[in-house]
């Protein structure tokens, strides 16, 4: 196939025929499609619909409420700190 040379820490391929170029193109296309499928799967997991709180066990319900409460508290604390930092002094 093709010989890989390193120039300035970046590999450069030297091809000797059009068949080698086509083979390399096919390999790259396969890799791109595989990466695309992986990205789609991760994207779907990121925005997957969660179970309603009423369907959860009591311990998961409490854990969910604690996480939400901690997030709200963190947001309020950040807002207060930013307000104090950037308020105008008279």
C-alpha positions as CSV (number, residue, x, y, z in Angstrom):
1,X,0.0,0.0,0.0
2,X,1.2,3.5,0.8
3,X,4.3,4.5,2.7
4,X,3.8,6.9,5.5
5,X,6.5,9.5,6.1
6,X,6.6,12.0,9.0
7,X,7.1,15.7,8.2
8,X,6.8,18.3,11.0
9,X,5.1,15.7,13.3
10,X,2.4,15.2,10.8
11,X,2.2,11.9,8.8
12,X,2.1,12.4,5.0
13,X,1.1,9.6,2.7
14,X,2.8,8.9,-0.6
15,X,0.7,6.9,-3.1
16,X,2.0,5.1,-6.1
17,X,-1.3,4.5,-7.9
18,X,-4.9,5.5,-8.1
19,X,-5.9,2.2,-6.5
20,X,-4.0,3.1,-3.4
21,X,-5.8,6.4,-3.3
22,X,-9.2,4.7,-3.7
23,X,-8.3,2.2,-1.0
24,X,-7.3,5.0,1.4
25,X,-10.5,6.9,0.5
26,X,-12.6,3.9,1.3
27,X,-10.9,3.4,4.7
28,X,-11.4,7.0,5.6
29,X,-15.0,6.9,4.5
30,X,-15.6,3.8,6.7
31,X,-14.0,5.5,9.7
32,X,-16.1,8.7,9.2
33,X,-19.3,6.6,9.0
34,X,-18.4,4.7,12.1
35,X,-17.6,7.9,14.0
36,X,-20.9,9.4,12.8
37,X,-22.8,6.4,14.2
38,X,-21.0,6.7,17.5
39,X,-21.8,10.5,17.7
40,X,-25.5,9.8,16.9
41,X,-25.7,7.2,19.6
42,X,-24.1,9.5,22.2
43,X,-26.3,12.4,21.1
44,X,-29.4,10.2,21.6
45,X,-28.2,9.1,25.0
46,X,-27.7,12.7,26.0
47,X,-31.2,13.8,25.3
48,X,-33.0,10.5,26.2
49,X,-36.3,11.0,27.9
50,X,-36.1,10.2,31.6
51,X,-38.6,8.3,33.6
52,X,-41.2,10.4,35.4
53,X,-40.5,11.0,39.0
54,X,-43.6,9.2,40.1
55,X,-42.3,5.9,38.5
56,X,-39.1,6.0,40.4
57,X,-38.4,4.2,43.7
58,X,-38.5,6.4,46.8
59,X,-34.7,6.5,47.1
60,X,-34.2,7.6,43.5
61,X,-36.9,10.2,44.0
62,X,-35.1,11.7,47.0
63,X,-31.8,11.5,45.2
64,X,-33.2,13.3,42.2
65,X,-34.7,16.0,44.4
66,X,-31.4,16.5,46.2
67,X,-29.5,16.8,42.9
68,X,-32.0,19.4,41.6
69,X,-31.9,21.3,44.9
70,X,-28.1,21.3,44.9
71,X,-28.1,22.6,41.3
72,X,-30.6,25.4,42.1
73,X,-28.6,26.4,45.2
74,X,-25.4,26.4,43.2
75,X,-27.0,28.6,40.6
76,X,-28.3,31.1,43.2
77,X,-24.9,31.2,44.9
78,X,-23.1,31.9,41.6
79,X,-25.6,34.6,40.7
80,X,-25.1,36.3,44.1
81,X,-21.3,36.1,43.8
82,X,-21.5,37.6,40.3
83,X,-23.9,40.3,41.5
84,X,-21.5,41.3,44.3
85,X,-18.5,41.3,42.0
86,X,-20.0,43.4,39.3
87,X,-22.4,45.8,41.1
88,X,-21.6,49.4,40.7
89,X,-20.0,51.2,43.5
90,X,-21.4,54.6,44.3
